Amino acid sequence: MEFFLDTADVDEIREIASWGILDGVTTNPSLIKKSGRDFKTVVKEIASICDGPISAEVTALDTEGMIAQGMELKSQLPDNVIIKIPCTPEGLAATKILTENEIDTNVTLVFSASQALMAAKAGATYVSPFIGRIDDTGSDGMALIAEIMATWQNYDVKTKVLAASIRHPTHVLQCMQLGAHTVTMPTK
């Protein structure tokens, strides 16, 4: 299982990377904005600390804008940066084009197995189901991970399942037991 940190705090990333267990980092513009630093500068610094996949998220809402931002980010940032795209119809279309251009993607804001499968069919490298947010609504986020993993086995899907919105250590343990490929979590 891959362990990713979900943060823009470079000191936290540096500390966990020093343990030898950090496989990647997910971040987003709002996390980086809280740091008061420039988005691309922070992503470059993170990519210099961790050589695994670093998710850099687009902010455009339309397909063309997402594609343009994704291509720009990929051309201006280190090779290990992948493009984080929302799971919307526009995001799926952008994922397809970016994948055709050999740009790895992390399709985020996944709340159902159907969304995960559509993202995989569009060519996503990772799909990110938000299990903590699902739990917040009174539903069972881990049930979604189980559904996605069963679907992946039925159809031999190559896209990695990146469990996101981790709320507690039990989420990580349950993801391990269900066979999720990756978890992204805050340092705490």
C-alpha positions as CSV (number, residue, x, y, z in Angstrom):
1,M,0.0,0.0,0.0
2,E,1.2,3.5,-0.8
3,F,1.1,6.1,2.0
4,F,0.6,9.7,0.8
5,L,0.4,12.8,2.9
6,D,-2.5,15.2,2.3
7,T,-0.9,18.5,3.2
8,A,1.0,21.6,1.9
9,D,3.2,21.8,5.0
10,V,6.7,21.2,3.7
11,D,8.1,20.7,7.1
12,E,5.6,17.9,7.8
13,I,6.4,16.3,4.4
14,R,10.2,16.6,5.1
15,E,9.7,14.9,8.5
16,I,7.6,12.0,7.2
17,A,9.9,11.6,4.2
18,S,12.8,11.2,6.6
19,W,11.1,8.1,8.1
20,G,11.4,6.3,4.7
21,I,7.6,5.6,4.4
22,L,6.3,8.5,2.2
23,D,5.2,7.4,-1.3
24,G,3.5,10.6,-2.5
25,V,1.6,13.8,-1.6
26,T,-1.8,15.1,-2.4
27,T,-2.5,18.8,-2.0
28,N,-4.8,21.4,-3.3
29,P,-4.8,25.2,-3.9
30,S,-6.7,25.9,-0.7
31,L,-4.2,24.0,1.4
32,I,-1.3,25.9,-0.3
33,K,-3.1,29.2,0.0
34,K,-3.2,28.7,3.8
35,S,0.6,28.6,3.7
36,G,0.7,32.0,2.2
37,R,3.1,30.8,-0.5
38,D,3.0,30.6,-4.3
39,F,1.3,27.4,-5.6
40,K,3.9,26.3,-8.1
41,T,6.8,27.1,-5.7
42,V,5.3,24.9,-3.0
43,V,4.5,22.1,-5.4
44,K,8.1,22.2,-6.7
45,E,9.5,22.1,-3.2
46,I,7.2,19.2,-2.3
47,A,8.4,17.3,-5.4
48,S,12.0,17.9,-4.4
49,I,11.4,16.2,-1.1
50,C,9.2,13.2,-2.2
51,D,10.0,11.5,-5.6
52,G,6.6,9.8,-5.6
53,P,3.4,11.2,-7.2
54,I,2.6,14.8,-6.2
55,S,-1.0,15.8,-7.0
56,A,-1.4,19.4,-8.3
57,E,-5.0,20.4,-8.7
58,V,-6.6,22.4,-11.5
59,T,-9.0,25.2,-10.6
60,A,-10.9,25.6,-13.9
61,L,-14.4,24.3,-14.1
62,D,-14.7,23.7,-17.8
63,T,-13.0,21.0,-19.8
64,E,-10.8,23.3,-21.9
65,G,-9.7,25.2,-18.9
66,M,-8.8,22.0,-17.0
67,I,-6.9,20.7,-20.0
68,A,-5.0,23.9,-20.4
69,Q,-4.1,24.2,-16.7
70,G,-3.1,20.5,-16.6
71,M,-0.8,20.8,-19.6
72,E,0.7,24.1,-18.2
73,L,1.3,22.5,-14.8
74,K,2.8,19.4,-16.3
75,S,5.2,21.5,-18.4
76,Q,6.2,23.8,-15.6
77,L,6.5,21.4,-12.7
78,P,8.7,18.4,-12.0
79,D,8.1,15.0,-13.7
80,N,6.6,13.4,-10.6
81,V,3.7,15.9,-10.5
82,I,0.3,14.4,-11.6
83,I,-2.8,16.5,-12.3
84,K,-5.7,16.4,-9.9
85,I,-9.0,16.7,-11.6
86,P,-12.6,16.8,-10.1
87,C,-14.9,14.0,-11.0
88,T,-17.4,16.0,-13.0
89,P,-18.4,15.5,-16.6
90,E,-16.0,18.2,-17.6
91,G,-13.3,16.6,-15.5
92,L,-13.8,13.2,-17.0
93,A,-13.5,14.7,-20.5
94,A,-10.3,16.5,-19.4
95,T,-8.9,13.3,-17.9
96,K,-9.4,11.5,-21.2
97,I,-7.5,14.2,-23.1
98,L,-4.7,14.5,-20.6
99,T,-4.3,10.7,-20.5
100,E,-4.1,10.6,-24.3
101,N,-1.3,13.2,-23.9
102,E,0.5,10.8,-21.4
103,I,-0.2,13.0,-18.4
104,D,-1.0,11.1,-15.2
105,T,-4.2,12.1,-13.3
106,N,-5.8,11.8,-9.9
107,V,-9.6,12.1,-10.3
108,T,-10.8,13.5,-7.0
109,L,-14.2,14.0,-5.3
110,V,-15.4,10.5,-6.0
111,F,-18.5,9.5,-4.0
112,S,-19.7,6.4,-5.8
113,A,-18.4,3.2,-7.4
114,S,-20.0,4.4,-10.7
115,Q,-18.0,7.6,-10.6
116,A,-14.8,5.7,-9.8
117,L,-15.4,3.4,-12.8
118,M,-16.1,6.3,-15.1
119,A,-12.9,8.0,-14.1
120,A,-11.0,4.7,-14.7
121,K,-12.6,4.4,-18.1
122,A,-11.5,8.0,-18.9
123,G,-7.9,6.9,-18.1
124,A,-7.3,8.1,-14.5
125,T,-4.1,7.0,-12.9
126,Y,-5.7,7.3,-9.5
127,V,-9.3,7.7,-8.3
128,S,-9.9,9.4,-4.9
129,P,-13.0,8.4,-3.0
130,F,-13.7,10.8,-0.1
131,I,-14.5,8.3,2.6
132,G,-14.5,10.8,5.5
133,R,-16.9,13.1,3.8
134,I,-19.2,10.1,3.1
135,D,-19.0,9.2,6.8
136,D,-19.9,12.8,7.6
137,T,-23.2,12.4,5.8
138,G,-24.1,9.4,7.9
139,S,-23.2,6.9,5.2
140,D,-20.4,4.4,5.3
141,G,-17.2,5.5,3.4
142,M,-15.6,2.1,3.9
143,A,-18.5,0.4,2.1
144,L,-17.6,2.5,-0.9
145,I,-14.0,1.3,-0.8
146,A,-15.3,-2.3,-0.7
147,E,-17.6,-1.6,-3.7
148,I,-14.8,-0.1,-5.7
149,M,-12.4,-2.8,-4.9
150,A,-14.9,-5.5,-5.8
151,T,-15.6,-3.7,-9.1
152,W,-11.9,-3.5,-9.9
153,Q,-11.5,-7.3,-9.3
154,N,-14.5,-8.0,-11.6
155,Y,-13.1,-6.0,-14.5
156,D,-9.3,-6.1,-13.8
157,V,-9.2,-2.3,-13.7
158,K,-5.6,-0.8,-13.6
159,T,-6.4,2.6,-12.1
160,K,-5.3,2.8,-8.5
161,V,-7.8,3.5,-5.7
162,L,-6.5,6.3,-3.5
163,A,-8.6,6.6,-0.4
164,A,-8.9,10.2,0.6
165,S,-10.5,12.3,3.3
166,I,-9.1,9.9,5.9
167,R,-10.5,10.9,9.4
168,H,-8.7,8.4,11.7
169,P,-6.2,5.5,11.8
170,T,-9.0,2.9,11.6
171,H,-9.8,4.2,8.1
172,V,-6.2,3.4,7.1
173,L,-6.4,-0.1,8.6
174,Q,-9.7,-0.8,6.9
175,C,-8.4,0.4,3.5
176,M,-5.4,-2.0,3.9
177,Q,-7.8,-4.9,4.7
178,L,-10.0,-4.1,1.7
179,G,-7.0,-3.8,-0.7
180,A,-7.0,-0.1,-1.5
181,H,-3.8,0.7,-3.3
182,T,-3.1,4.1,-1.6
183,V,-4.3,6.2,1.3
184,T,-3.7,9.9,1.7
185,M,-3.9,11.3,5.1
186,P,-3.0,14.3,7.2
187,T,0.2,13.9,9.3
188,K,-1.8,13.7,12.6
